[in-house]
Structure formats: structure tokens, C-alpha cells
Amino acid sequence: MANNLLMEQDNLASDPNNETIKHRIETLTAQSREKINTLPNFETTLDAPKRGTNVQIFSALTEEIKKSISRVQKMLRKTSEKEIKTLEKQHAKFSENYELNSKKIQKIEKKLNLINNENLTTKMQDLKVFEILSAEKMCPHFLSISRGGKNSDSPIETILDEDGKTISLDSLKNHVTNFYSELYRPDPDTGGSIEDFLGPAICNSPLVQGSILTEQEKIELDMPLSALELEKSLNSSNLKSAPGRDGYSYRIIKKFWPLFKKPLLLCALEGLENNSLPESFKEADIKIIPKKGYTTKIKNWRPISLLSNFYKIVSRAINERVKKKFKSYT
């Protein structure tokens, strides 16, 4: 039916005064609305018997939506490219007689500049590095980079070893991995319970004893997450944060939140109950960004983990619940 409606619209475009085609479009539109109204809403679909777990359903949903968004983006890109070509042809044609068509030429040039600026902005925002740096607080080192100072001309490809020699690109990945693996290596001497670490004198002090959770507080902290908590978590997020490996930015999640809200809640509840999470929640892209000093030294870079923003919505909601409870002890 949708294909028929599109065909009729194409026919109308070629003959806008055809009353028969207009009537046919109105009929098909009314029939389409009737069909749509008979479809179950999304909430009803989620409550229906399912094949698979809520974690699996959420993973499949996000993957399919990502594919759909990608298809729409490709279509929009092709439409934009087609529009640019059409405008460029018109510009070339009108330029043959500039004096007669000067106003039309200026109008086309203004439109082309607008499209090009929008495309450049979109390309910049698609870069994870742009998102990362946009989310960073300004510091002297970042200002030095923007000015092109003496410490800013060394990309990550230019790292020196302890002898001051440039590490080859083939060895750079291993050098960086080994440096941070050693830096964040667990201390073999650290272990045991928190009580062992603090010792009996601290554990038995009035301050610590008075800060122990009551049974009622434990029950409140262990209550299932709510949709409201997830929504508050999303609203408090930094929209400039870079996406994780799943590719979902906070902007996209917020735009389609009515679609994601219940599946994410069901996924989180099931995951916390069964100790199972979507694979995208367990993965991270690790990037290193300049920290301070000369960027030829690996110690002057710091790693950041780009986690799934869906995961961060859930973890932030849990963190806020814990923070609220512990504020009464501080």
C-alpha cells in the first residue's frame, strides 16, 4: 500500500491538476491510517510473549535501529549530493549571463554555502575525537594545542623511548599497551576484606558503627530500578559525551527515548538479577588524549574508556541512588 501511495504521489507531481489521482491518494492515505491504527503499540508488543531474554531483545533492538538510522543517513546524503549537483548545474547555466541572473546566482551560492557548512559540521560531529575534546574542560595544555605551541606539534605517532629515540609505528601499539598495563597492574599485596584493611580500631569506632546501613536501608538500595530513575539519569548526562562501541550518542538516545525506555529498563532489571549484560555494555574503546607537558612522552597522555551510553545511563542511576543514601552520613 505504501508503494502504491508513493507511485500515485509521483503521478500527481507530473500532473498536479489530475483530480482522479488526488482522490486516489486521499483514499490510499485513509486506508493506510486505518491499517496503522489496528497495529499494536510498542508497549503492548513488549508485554507480549517473547522469544529470548530481555537482554537479547534489547541488543537486537538497538542493532536494528542502528541499521535503520544508517540507511536513512545514506538516503539523506544521496539527496544532499543530488541537490548540490542540481544547484551547481543551475549556477553554471545562469553564470553564462551574470548581469541578467545575478540575483539568482547569489541565491544559489548562498544555498550551496549553507549546505556545505551543514555537511562540514555533521562530519566534525561524527568524529569521536571531536566529541572527546568538546567534552574536555579547557586547560593550559589544550589552549597550547589550539595556539600551535611548542608542545602541540607532536601527534601520538611521535613518541620517544627512554633513550629519546622515536618509537616506530609498528612498535608503538605494544609500547602504549605495555606502559598502561604496568601502570594499572593490580597490587599483589592488596587483598582481603575492607575490615582487614581498616583494622579493628577504625571498624569499632563510633563513626564507623554509626554509619552501618540498617536493614531497611539495605532493602531500599536493593529495590528494582525504575523508569523514572533511568530518565533522570539520561537528562543529567552530558550530550557532548562520545559514544561507545555501539555508536549511540546521548543525542540519539534522547531523541528516541520513548522507544528505548522500557526495553532498557527490562534489560537492566534482568541483567542485574541474573548477572548478565549485553555485550555492548562490557566493551569499551580506549583512547588516549594529552594530559600535560611534552606529548612525545607517553606518561603525558592519559587513557579514557568510551563506554556504551546505555550502560552509563543504568550505572549513573544506580550511583545516584547510592549517593542519595550516603549523603545522610556525611
Secondary structure as GFF3:
##gff-version 3
##sequence-region A 1 330
A	DSSP	alpha_helix	2	14	.	.	.	ID=ss1
A	DSSP	alpha_helix	19	38	.	.	.	ID=ss2
A	DSSP	alpha_helix	42	47	.	.	.	ID=ss3
A	DSSP	alpha_helix	54	94	.	.	.	ID=ss4
A	DSSP	three_ten_helix	95	97	.	.	.	ID=ss5
A	DSSP	alpha_helix	98	126	.	.	.	ID=ss6
A	DSSP	alpha_helix	128	135	.	.	.	ID=ss7
A	DSSP	alpha_helix	140	147	.	.	.	ID=ss8
A	DSSP	alpha_helix	169	183	.	.	.	ID=ss9
A	DSSP	alpha_helix	194	198	.	.	.	ID=ss10
A	DSSP	alpha_helix	200	203	.	.	.	ID=ss11
A	DSSP	alpha_helix	206	209	.	.	.	ID=ss12
A	DSSP	alpha_helix	215	221	.	.	.	ID=ss13
A	DSSP	alpha_helix	227	235	.	.	.	ID=ss14
A	DSSP	alpha_helix	250	255	.	.	.	ID=ss15
A	DSSP	alpha_helix	257	274	.	.	.	ID=ss16
A	DSSP	alpha_helix	279	282	.	.	.	ID=ss17
A	DSSP	beta_strand	284	290	.	.	.	ID=ss18
A	DSSP	three_ten_helix	298	300	.	.	.	ID=ss19
A	DSSP	beta_strand	301	307	.	.	.	ID=ss20
A	DSSP	alpha_helix	309	326	.	.	.	ID=ss21
A	DSSP	three_ten_helix	327	329	.	.	.	ID=ss22
###
